């Protein structure tokens, strides 16, 4: 009998680990929805903010997990996920049989399978459920969620997911590890589009086109994308490169995506080049520069800022 089969009743007690730009708002939504949330982060200021909103502060990952029916982790990357769940913090060991573990970080399939094994040994169910939608989506509660794992466990977690995300964008994408894989691939495609957009806009402006006319033509063409129509607009309108997701995280995600391709034996020459462009942007503008900073490289090459003129 599986952990989800033995669990009784809906989830009410939630542990939440990771209260950064994404996790903080997600935790807040769960508190406002009436879940009993215990929250933990290495940043005690972030824990205090969660406490002010109604979460119970935890002194450790283990305390956060011990009484939880579901433990959610929202962490920067694989090293932090491993440390919290399998390493010194021993998050998996602290969970009681029948609990549900949900990692919503952008992480690796290989680590996810190790977590699955550790969780199964404790009779704990596990879902990898990374999100998309940027910090603005976390604040609005409109995140897309890509879930890998057993469908029954997804249904058990659905009230949590519908609280932090868009109910219409909660996708069961396959077995364990599939959520991580989909998230890495959609990030990879998004960052490819960032570089492509920078090149196209820079070339057009150097050729004498007006940015407004070029952008309008591209958005109304078969070459349109969400990146062109929406995501690059803060740059073009206000010079906002989205500092909420910094270049150090971009580099991490792209490296994970390229590693994934290597692991499955898929040649990805374009992806490897895009990763290098973003590494150059990180070196040029710093670890904390915004995630659309690759476009800044092309502004420098074009000799002009990509801005709509009022």
C-alpha positions as CSV (number, residue, x, y, z in Angstrom):
1,X,0.0,0.0,0.0
2,X,1.4,3.4,-1.0
3,X,1.8,6.4,1.2
4,X,-1.0,8.2,-0.7
5,X,-3.3,5.2,-0.2
6,X,-2.8,5.2,3.5
7,X,-3.1,8.9,4.0
8,X,-6.5,10.0,5.4
9,X,-8.3,13.3,4.7
10,X,-7.2,16.5,3.0
11,X,-3.9,18.1,3.7
12,X,-4.1,20.9,6.2
13,X,-0.6,21.0,7.8
14,X,2.1,22.2,5.5
15,X,5.8,22.7,6.0
16,X,7.4,25.2,3.6
17,X,11.2,25.5,3.2
18,X,12.6,28.3,1.0
19,X,11.1,31.8,1.4
20,X,12.9,33.8,-1.4
21,X,11.4,35.8,-4.3
22,X,9.3,32.8,-5.3
23,X,8.8,30.8,-2.1
24,X,7.9,33.8,0.1
25,X,4.8,34.7,-1.9
26,X,3.8,31.1,-2.4
27,X,4.0,30.5,1.4
28,X,1.9,33.6,1.9
29,X,-0.9,32.3,-0.4
30,X,-1.1,29.1,1.5
31,X,-1.4,30.9,4.8
32,X,-4.1,33.2,3.5
33,X,-6.0,30.1,2.1
34,X,-6.2,28.7,5.6
35,X,-3.5,26.0,5.6
36,X,-1.6,25.6,8.9
37,X,1.9,26.5,7.6
38,X,5.2,26.1,9.4
39,X,8.0,28.0,7.5
40,X,11.8,27.8,7.4
41,X,14.6,29.6,5.7
42,X,18.2,30.3,6.4
43,X,17.2,34.0,6.2
44,X,15.6,34.8,9.5
45,X,14.2,38.0,8.1
46,X,12.3,36.0,5.6
47,X,11.0,33.7,8.3
48,X,9.9,36.7,10.3
49,X,8.0,38.1,7.3
50,X,6.2,34.7,6.9
51,X,5.4,34.7,10.7
52,X,3.9,38.2,10.4
53,X,1.5,36.8,7.7
54,X,0.5,34.0,10.0
55,X,3.0,31.1,9.4
56,X,4.5,29.4,12.4
57,X,8.3,29.9,12.3
58,X,10.5,26.8,12.4
59,X,14.0,26.6,13.9
60,X,15.1,23.9,11.4
61,X,14.1,21.9,8.4
62,X,13.4,18.9,10.6
63,X,11.0,20.9,12.8
64,X,9.3,22.1,9.7
65,X,8.9,18.6,8.4
66,X,8.1,16.6,11.5
67,X,4.4,17.5,11.8
68,X,3.7,18.2,8.2
69,X,1.2,16.3,6.1
70,X,3.0,17.9,3.1
71,X,6.4,19.4,2.9
72,X,7.1,21.9,0.1
73,X,10.6,23.0,-0.9
74,X,11.3,26.0,-3.1
75,X,15.1,26.3,-3.3
76,X,17.7,27.9,-5.6
77,X,19.0,24.6,-7.1
78,X,20.2,21.0,-6.7
79,X,22.9,21.7,-4.1
80,X,20.3,23.3,-1.8
81,X,17.7,20.7,-2.5
82,X,20.1,17.9,-1.7
83,X,21.3,19.6,1.5
84,X,17.8,20.2,2.7
85,X,16.2,16.8,1.9
86,X,19.1,14.3,1.8
87,X,22.0,16.0,3.5
88,X,22.7,17.5,6.9
89,X,19.2,18.9,7.3
90,X,17.6,15.4,6.9
91,X,14.3,16.7,5.6
92,X,13.2,13.3,4.2
93,X,14.0,11.5,7.4
94,X,11.9,13.9,9.5
95,X,8.7,13.2,7.5
96,X,6.3,10.7,8.9
97,X,5.0,7.8,6.9
98,X,2.2,8.8,4.6
99,X,3.4,12.4,4.2
100,X,3.7,14.0,0.8
101,X,7.0,15.6,-0.3
102,X,6.8,18.3,-3.0
103,X,9.9,19.9,-4.5
104,X,9.0,22.9,-6.5
105,X,12.6,24.0,-7.2
106,X,14.2,23.9,-10.6
107,X,16.5,20.9,-10.1
108,X,17.9,17.8,-11.8
109,X,16.2,14.5,-12.8
110,X,19.1,12.5,-11.3
111,X,18.7,14.1,-7.9
112,X,15.0,13.7,-8.1
113,X,15.3,10.0,-8.5
114,X,17.6,9.8,-5.4
115,X,15.0,11.8,-3.4
116,X,12.3,9.4,-4.7
117,X,14.3,6.4,-3.4
118,X,14.9,8.1,0.0
119,X,11.2,9.1,0.3
120,X,10.0,5.6,-0.7
121,X,12.1,4.0,2.1
122,X,10.2,6.2,4.5
123,X,6.8,5.5,2.9
124,X,6.6,9.1,1.8
125,X,5.1,10.1,-1.5
126,X,7.2,12.4,-3.7
127,X,6.3,14.9,-6.5
128,X,8.7,17.0,-8.5
129,X,6.6,20.1,-9.4
130,X,8.7,23.1,-10.6
131,X,7.0,26.3,-11.6
132,X,7.1,28.9,-14.3
133,X,5.7,32.5,-14.2
134,X,8.5,34.5,-12.6
135,X,8.2,36.4,-9.3
136,X,5.2,38.4,-10.6
137,X,3.3,35.1,-11.1
138,X,4.3,33.9,-7.6
139,X,2.9,37.2,-6.1
140,X,-0.3,36.9,-8.1
141,X,-0.8,33.2,-7.5
142,X,-0.9,32.5,-11.2
143,X,2.1,30.1,-11.6
144,X,2.2,27.3,-14.1
145,X,3.2,24.0,-12.3
146,X,4.7,21.0,-14.1
147,X,4.2,17.8,-12.1
148,X,6.2,14.6,-12.3
149,X,5.0,11.6,-10.2
150,X,1.9,9.5,-9.5
151,X,-1.4,11.1,-10.6
152,X,-3.0,10.1,-7.3
153,X,-0.4,12.1,-5.4
154,X,-1.0,15.1,-7.7
155,X,-4.7,15.0,-6.9
156,X,-3.9,14.9,-3.2
157,X,-1.7,18.0,-3.7
158,X,-4.0,19.8,-6.1
159,X,-5.6,22.1,-3.4
160,X,-2.0,23.3,-2.6
161,X,-1.2,23.8,-6.3
162,X,-4.4,25.6,-7.0
163,X,-3.6,28.0,-4.1
164,X,-0.2,29.0,-5.5
165,X,-0.8,28.6,-9.2
166,X,-3.3,28.9,-12.0
167,X,-5.7,25.9,-11.8
168,X,-5.7,25.7,-15.6
169,X,-1.9,25.5,-15.8
170,X,-1.3,22.6,-13.4
171,X,0.1,20.0,-15.8
172,X,0.8,16.3,-15.0
173,X,3.7,15.8,-17.4
174,X,4.8,12.2,-16.6
175,X,6.4,10.0,-14.1
176,X,9.0,11.1,-11.4
177,X,11.6,13.5,-12.9
178,X,9.3,14.6,-15.8
179,X,8.5,17.9,-14.0
180,X,12.1,18.8,-13.6
181,X,12.8,17.9,-17.3
182,X,9.9,20.0,-18.7
183,X,11.0,23.0,-16.6
184,X,14.6,22.8,-17.7
185,X,13.5,22.6,-21.4
186,X,11.1,25.4,-21.2
187,X,13.7,27.6,-19.5
188,X,16.2,26.6,-22.2
189,X,13.8,27.6,-25.0
190,X,13.0,30.9,-23.2
191,X,16.7,31.8,-23.0
192,X,17.3,30.8,-26.6
193,X,14.5,33.3,-27.5
194,X,16.1,36.0,-25.3
195,X,19.4,35.7,-27.3
196,X,17.6,35.5,-30.7
197,X,15.5,38.6,-29.8
198,X,18.6,40.5,-28.8
199,X,20.2,39.7,-32.1
200,X,17.2,40.5,-34.2
201,X,16.4,43.8,-32.5
202,X,20.1,44.9,-32.6
203,X,20.4,44.0,-36.3
204,X,17.1,45.9,-37.1
205,X,18.2,49.0,-35.3
206,X,21.6,49.0,-36.9
207,X,19.8,48.8,-40.3
208,X,17.9,51.9,-39.5
209,X,14.5,50.5,-38.4
210,X,12.4,52.1,-35.7
211,X,12.1,49.8,-32.7
212,X,8.3,50.4,-32.4
213,X,7.8,49.4,-36.1
214,X,10.1,46.4,-35.9
215,X,8.5,45.1,-32.7
216,X,5.0,45.5,-34.0
217,X,5.9,43.7,-37.3
218,X,7.5,40.8,-35.4
219,X,4.6,40.4,-33.0
220,X,2.1,40.3,-35.8
221,X,4.2,37.8,-37.8
222,X,4.5,34.0,-37.8
223,X,7.8,34.5,-35.8
224,X,5.9,35.9,-32.8
225,X,6.4,34.3,-29.3
226,X,5.4,35.1,-25.7
227,X,8.9,36.4,-25.2
228,X,8.5,39.0,-28.0
229,X,4.9,39.9,-27.2
230,X,5.2,40.0,-23.4
231,X,8.4,39.1,-21.6
232,X,10.8,41.6,-23.3
233,X,8.4,44.5,-23.0
234,X,9.7,45.6,-19.5
235,X,13.1,46.1,-21.2
236,X,11.7,47.9,-24.2
237,X,9.5,50.1,-22.1
238,X,11.4,50.7,-18.9
239,X,14.9,49.2,-19.1
240,X,13.8,46.5,-16.6
241,X,15.8,43.3,-17.1
242,X,14.0,41.4,-14.3
243,X,16.4,41.5,-11.4
244,X,14.1,39.2,-9.4
245,X,15.7,36.2,-11.2
246,X,19.5,36.9,-11.3
247,X,22.0,35.8,-13.8
248,X,23.7,33.3,-11.3
249,X,20.4,31.4,-11.4
250,X,20.2,31.7,-15.2
251,X,23.6,30.1,-15.5
252,X,22.6,27.3,-13.2
253,X,19.4,26.5,-15.1
254,X,21.2,26.5,-18.5
255,X,24.0,24.3,-17.2
256,X,21.4,21.8,-16.0
257,X,19.6,21.8,-19.3
258,X,22.8,21.3,-21.3
259,X,23.8,18.5,-18.8
260,X,20.4,16.9,-19.3
261,X,20.9,16.8,-23.1
262,X,24.3,15.3,-22.7
263,X,22.9,12.7,-20.3
264,X,20.3,11.5,-22.9
265,X,22.8,11.7,-25.8
266,X,21.2,14.7,-27.6
267,X,23.5,17.0,-29.5
268,X,22.6,20.6,-28.6
269,X,25.0,22.9,-30.3
270,X,22.7,25.9,-30.3
271,X,21.9,25.5,-26.6
272,X,25.5,25.2,-25.7
273,X,26.2,28.5,-27.6
274,X,23.2,30.2,-25.8
275,X,24.6,29.1,-22.5
276,X,27.9,30.7,-23.3
277,X,26.2,34.0,-24.3
278,X,24.5,34.1,-21.0
279,X,27.8,33.3,-19.2
280,X,29.3,36.3,-21.0
281,X,26.3,38.5,-19.9
282,X,26.8,37.3,-16.3
283,X,30.5,38.1,-16.5
284,X,29.8,41.5,-18.0
285,X,26.9,42.6,-15.8
286,X,27.4,40.6,-12.6
287,X,25.8,37.7,-10.7
288,X,22.8,39.8,-9.6
289,X,21.9,41.2,-13.0
290,X,18.4,40.5,-14.3
291,X,17.6,37.4,-16.3
292,X,17.1,39.3,-19.6
293,X,20.7,40.7,-19.4
294,X,21.7,38.8,-22.6
295,X,19.7,41.5,-24.4
296,X,22.0,44.1,-22.8
297,X,24.9,42.6,-24.6
298,X,23.2,43.2,-27.9
299,X,22.3,46.8,-26.9
300,X,26.0,47.4,-26.4
301,X,26.9,45.8,-29.7
302,X,24.2,47.8,-31.5
303,X,25.4,51.0,-29.7
304,X,21.9,51.9,-28.5
305,X,19.4,51.0,-25.9
306,X,16.4,49.0,-27.1
307,X,13.7,51.4,-25.9
308,X,10.3,52.6,-27.1
309,X,10.3,56.3,-27.7
310,X,7.5,58.2,-26.0
